[in-house]
Amino acid sequence: QVQLVESGGGLVQAGGSLRLSCAASGRTFSSYAMGWFRQAPGKEREFVAAINWGGGSTYYANSMKGRFTISRDNAKNTVYLQMNSLKPEDTARYYCAARSQPYYSGTSRMEDYGYWGQGTQVTVSS
């Protein structure tokens, strides 16, 4: 089993920044690609960003490119999402996820991720 715990969410004004963290435990974190997804009230969960197991490749949803940065520290078993220039439409619950199998690339497909955290709420005021 793997456990993922997100933190770092909160209330921020438009234009501000937040850094989300996701602490992983329970298996060899460094072998697994990780992703961030988000879900706003009344909307489907959507892909935000992903990072390969080695951290060498990253992937972003188009609307996040240039504003969000995903990174990982395998020594700390933690993946991060730095969010800059936040907009009210970024308001959502943000979820961290780990791919089901090791040594696969990060993807935007939720079905590729077998482990999920409980999420952390991000609210951006206008």
Secondary structure, DSSP 8 states (H G I E B T S, - for coil): --EEEEE--EEEETT--EEEEEEEESS-GGGS-EEEEEE-TTS--EEEEEE-TTSS-EEE-GGGTTTEEEEEETTTTEEEEEE-S--GGG-EEEEEEEESSTT----S-GGGEEEE---EEEEEE-
